């Protein structure tokens, strides 16, 4: 079976480097020149150069090009403890509340430590995210903080980044189970538990949970807290009261199609055994539930109480004023910096959680226990 094209290109270049046809410190031909020389696509060339970079055979110098390393054994690069002087942050959509607050916290912590921060974004595009991951080792930084798209997007790229040891990195908000990399999140399980417990204490028993599907780990964790609170009170999580919609990542400038989500909530709120309260996995889900409730003639909170999780801005403007667990995104940014610093300088892998705080609004009503069934 023939080798993949990128391996053939990498092998040929590796041979030229070892025989010093390309001398140490010499500039490698540009991507376009290599495409013409080997008659392959730019994707193939990028992957070949990524392979050579991971083995320490070439070094990318921003705005100057890619050069043959002064020394290089051809073995994967081993990164020992060193000083964190610069880092790259890869976000999704930088105008999002989570990310703007995270960048603020991250930049504040980095500034105090005199660490340079480079900010870039995948624009919620899996192809762009993959490209950025491939170029991380060539960006000249000592580590990275990454807010992944989640779901199944680029899982293999993340495992490859870790296994090849190209650059130390920390996951933010979302992470992939089975990949031993530091991650910093909100206290998702505790937040889901706190909201559901509060609803139970106010007399609710038919409590629904809505959000994206369980391929998103934060949703799964919030559901875990929700289910735990119900089971502790002898209620149990009723599958008929759980509505999950497919994970979506609309690209920059693309409008989000909320109709499938609205349809699911319409069914939930008009069922014979409809809930008296709804826990939204995010403030966005909670707000959509409130809109649909009004559409089908239900009053919030008299007929149905609704709660969510997220930041202040995502809750702003909601009528009535939303009750939610406020996530501390700035604290997450500061925590991500601290986790990356420990990883780079001490080789320590640690996981951190930022505590959420209950913000009382006007979307929860007391419900007498005898009327809850």
C-alpha positions in Angstrom: 0.0 0.0 0.0 1.6 3.3 -1.0 2.4 5.9 1.7 0.1 9.0 2.0 1.4 11.9 -0.1 2.2 14.0 2.9 4.5 11.2 4.2 6.2 11.0 0.8 6.9 14.7 0.8 8.0 14.8 4.4 10.3 11.8 3.8 11.9 13.4 0.8 12.5 16.7 2.6 13.8 14.8 5.7 16.3 13.0 3.4 17.5 16.4 2.0 17.9 17.8 5.5 19.9 14.8 6.7 22.2 14.9 3.6 22.4 18.7 4.1 21.1 19.3 0.6 19.2 21.8 2.6 21.7 23.2 5.1 21.0 24.0 8.7 19.5 27.5 9.0 18.7 27.6 5.3 15.2 28.8 4.3 12.9 26.1 3.0 11.0 26.7 -0.2 7.6 28.4 0.2 4.4 26.5 0.4 3.5 27.4 -3.2 7.0 26.4 -4.5 6.7 23.0 -2.7 3.2 22.5 -4.2 4.7 23.0 -7.7 7.8 20.9 -7.0 5.9 17.8 -5.6 2.7 18.3 -7.6 0.5 18.2 -4.5 -2.0 20.4 -2.7 -1.3 23.0 -0.1 -3.0 20.8 2.5 -0.5 18.0 1.8 2.4 20.4 2.1 1.1 21.9 5.3 0.8 18.4 6.8 4.3 17.4 5.7 5.8 20.6 7.2 3.8 19.9 10.4 5.4 16.5 10.6 8.9 17.9 10.2 8.2 20.6 12.7 7.0 18.1 15.3 10.3 16.3 14.9 12.3 19.5 15.4 13.7 19.4 11.8 12.3 22.8 10.7 11.4 26.0 12.5 8.8 28.5 11.3 9.7 32.2 11.8 6.6 34.4 11.5 6.7 36.7 8.4 10.1 35.3 7.4 9.3 31.7 6.4 10.3 28.2 7.4 13.9 27.2 8.0 16.0 24.1 8.5 16.7 23.6 12.2 20.3 24.2 13.3 20.2 20.7 14.9 17.6 18.0 14.7 17.5 14.3 15.6 14.3 13.6 13.7 12.7 12.4 16.9 9.5 14.0 18.2 10.3 17.2 20.1 10.5 16.8 23.8 9.5 19.9 25.7 11.0 20.1 29.2 10.2 22.6 31.8 10.9 26.2 30.8 9.7 29.7 31.3 6.3 30.8 30.0 7.0 34.0 28.0 4.2 33.9 25.4 1.0 32.1 24.7 -1.6 31.7 22.0 -5.4 31.8 22.7 -7.6 30.1 20.2 -11.3 31.1 20.6 -14.4 30.4 18.6 -16.2 33.8 18.1 -14.4 36.5 19.9 -17.4 38.8 20.2 -19.1 36.2 22.3 -19.6 37.1 26.0 -17.7 34.0 27.3 -14.7 34.7 25.1 -14.4 38.4 25.5 -14.5 38.0 29.3 -12.1 35.0 29.2 -9.6 37.0 27.1 -9.9 39.9 29.6 -9.1 37.6 32.6 -6.4 35.7 30.6 -4.7 39.0 29.5 -4.9 40.5 33.0 -3.1 37.5 34.5 -0.6 37.3 31.7 0.1 41.0 31.9 0.9 40.7 35.6 3.4 38.0 34.8 4.8 39.9 31.7 3.7 37.1 29.3 2.7 38.0 25.8 -0.7 36.9 24.5 -1.6 36.3 20.9 -5.4 36.0 20.3 -6.9 34.3 17.3 -10.2 32.6 16.4 -11.6 29.5 14.6 -14.7 31.6 13.7 -16.7 28.4 14.6 -15.3 26.8 11.4 -14.0 23.2 11.9 -11.6 23.5 8.9 -10.1 26.7 10.3 -9.8 25.2 13.8 -7.9 22.3 12.3 -5.6 24.6 10.4 -4.8 26.6 13.5 -4.1 23.5 15.5 -1.7 22.4 12.7 0.2 25.7 12.9 0.4 26.1 16.7 3.9 24.7 17.0 5.1 27.2 14.4 3.6 30.3 16.0 6.7 30.8 18.3 4.7 30.6 21.5 5.5 28.5 24.6 1.9 27.2 25.1 -1.7 27.7 24.2 -5.1 28.1 25.7 -7.8 26.6 23.5 -11.6 27.0 23.5 -12.6 24.0 21.2 -15.6 23.8 19.1 -16.7 20.7 21.0 -18.8 17.8 19.8 -16.7 15.5 17.5 -15.0 18.3 15.6 -11.2 17.7 15.2 -11.0 15.2 18.0 -8.1 13.4 16.1 -6.3 16.7 15.7 -6.4 17.3 19.4 -5.1 13.8 20.2 -2.3 14.2 17.7 -1.3 17.6 19.1 -1.0 16.0 22.5 0.7 12.8 21.5 3.2 14.5 19.2 4.1 16.9 22.0 4.1 19.9 19.6 3.0 22.5 22.2 1.7 22.4 25.8 -2.0 23.5 25.8 -4.9 23.9 28.2 -8.6 23.4 27.3 -11.1 26.0 28.3 -14.8 25.5 28.9 -14.9 22.2 26.9 -12.5 19.3 26.7 -12.2 15.8 25.4 -12.5 12.9 27.9 -9.6 10.4 27.6 -7.2 13.1 26.6 -5.0 13.9 29.5 -4.6 17.6 29.1 -5.3 20.4 31.6 -8.7 22.0 31.4 -10.5 24.9 33.1 -14.3 24.9 33.2 -17.2 26.3 35.2 -18.5 24.2 38.0 -21.1 22.6 35.7 -22.2 19.7 37.9 -22.6 21.9 41.0 -24.4 24.6 38.9 -26.9 22.1 37.6 -27.4 20.6 41.0 -27.9 24.0 42.7 -30.6 25.2 40.1 -32.5 21.9 40.3 -32.3 21.8 44.1 -33.7 25.4 44.3 -36.7 24.4 42.1 -37.4 21.3 44.3 -37.3 23.4 47.4 -39.9 25.7 45.9 -42.3 22.8 45.4 -41.5 21.7 41.8 -41.4 18.0 41.0 -42.0 17.9 37.2 -38.7 19.6 36.3 -37.5 19.4 32.7 -34.0 19.7 31.3 -33.2 21.2 27.9 -30.0 21.9 26.0 -27.7 20.6 23.3 -27.0 16.8 23.1 -24.5 15.0 25.3 -21.6 15.2 22.8 -21.0 18.6 24.6 -19.4 17.7 27.9 -20.6 20.8 29.7 -24.2 19.9 28.9 -23.7 16.4 30.1 -22.1 17.6 33.4 -25.0 20.1 34.0 -27.5 17.3 33.3 -25.6 15.1 35.9 -26.1 17.8 38.5 -29.8 18.1 37.6 -30.3 14.3 37.8 -28.4 14.0 41.0 -30.6 16.6 42.7 -33.7 14.8 41.6 -32.6 11.4 42.6 -31.5 12.6 46.1 -35.2 13.7 46.6 -36.6 10.4 45.4 -38.0 11.9 42.2 -35.7 10.6 39.4 -35.0 12.0 36.0 -38.0 11.4 33.6 -36.8 10.9 30.0 -40.1 12.5 28.8 -39.0 15.7 30.5 -35.6 15.9 28.7 -35.3 17.7 25.4 -31.9 17.7 23.7 -31.1 19.3 20.3 -28.2 18.6 18.0 -24.9 20.4 18.8 -24.6 23.4 16.5 -21.6 25.7 15.6 -22.8 28.4 13.2 -19.9 30.1 11.5 -19.2 33.8 11.7 -22.1 35.7 10.1 -24.4 32.7 9.7 -27.8 33.1 11.3 -28.7 30.3 13.7 -31.8 28.2 12.8 -33.7 28.0 16.1 -36.8 26.3 14.6 -35.8 22.7 15.5 -35.1 23.8 19.1 -38.3 25.8 19.3 -40.3 22.8 17.9 -38.8 20.5 20.6 -39.8 23.0 23.3 -43.3 23.5 21.9 -43.8 19.7 22.2 -42.5 19.7 25.7 -44.7 22.6 26.9 -47.9 21.4 25.3 -47.7 17.8 26.4 -50.3 16.4 28.7 -47.6 15.8 31.3 -45.9 19.1 30.8 -43.2 20.4 33.3 -43.9 23.0 35.9 -40.2 24.1 35.7 -37.4 23.9 33.1 -33.7 23.9 33.6 -31.9 25.3 30.6 -28.3 24.1 29.9 -27.6 27.8 29.0 -29.2 31.1 29.2 -29.9 30.9 25.4 -31.9 27.7 25.9 -33.8 29.2 28.8 -34.7 32.3 26.8 -36.0 30.3 23.9 -38.1 28.2 26.4 -39.6 31.5 27.7 -40.4 32.7 24.2 -42.1 29.4 23.3 -44.0 29.4 26.6 -45.4 32.8 25.8 -46.2 31.6 22.2 -48.3 28.7 23.5 -50.1 30.8 26.0 -48.2 29.9 29.2 -47.2 32.5 31.8 -43.7 32.6 33.2 -43.4 32.0 36.1 -47.0 31.3 37.1 -47.5 28.3 34.7 -43.9 27.3 34.2 -40.7 28.4 36.0 -37.5 28.7 33.9 -33.8 28.9 34.9 -30.5 29.0 32.9 -26.7 29.2 33.1 -24.4 31.7 31.6 -23.2 35.3 31.8 -24.8 38.6 32.6 -25.1 39.7 29.0 -26.8 36.5 27.8 -29.4 37.0 30.5 -29.9 40.7 29.9 -33.1 41.9 28.3 -35.0 38.8 29.2 -38.7 39.4 30.2 -39.3 38.5 32.9 -35.9 38.9 34.4 -34.1 35.5 34.2 -33.0 33.5 37.3 -29.7 31.8 36.4 -26.3 30.6 37.6 -23.8 33.2 36.6 -20.6 31.8 35.3 -17.4 33.6 36.1 -15.7 33.8 32.7 -12.9 36.1 33.8 -12.0 33.7 36.6 -11.9 30.9 33.9 -9.4 33.0 31.9 -7.2 33.6 34.9 -7.4 29.9 35.8 -6.4 28.9 32.3 -3.3 31.1 32.5 -2.3 29.6 35.9 -2.9 26.0 34.6 -0.8 26.7 31.5 2.0 28.3 33.5 2.2 25.2 35.8 2.2 22.9 32.8 5.0 24.7 30.9 7.2 25.5 33.9 6.6 22.5 36.2 5.1 19.9 33.9 2.1 19.6 36.2 -1.3 18.7 34.6 -4.2 20.2 36.7 -7.9 20.8 36.2 -9.7 23.8 37.6 -13.3 24.9 38.1 -14.6 28.5 38.4 -17.5 28.8 40.8 -20.9 30.0 39.6 -23.3 32.2 41.6 -27.1 32.1 41.7 -28.7 35.3 40.3 -32.3 35.6 41.5 -34.6 37.0 38.8 -38.4 36.8 38.2 -38.7 33.5 36.3 -39.3 31.2 39.3 -42.5 30.9 41.3 -43.3 28.9 44.4 -45.4 25.8 43.8 -47.3 24.0 46.4 -46.2 20.3 46.6 -49.8 19.0 46.6 -50.4 20.7 43.2 -47.1 19.6 41.6 -48.3 16.3 40.3 
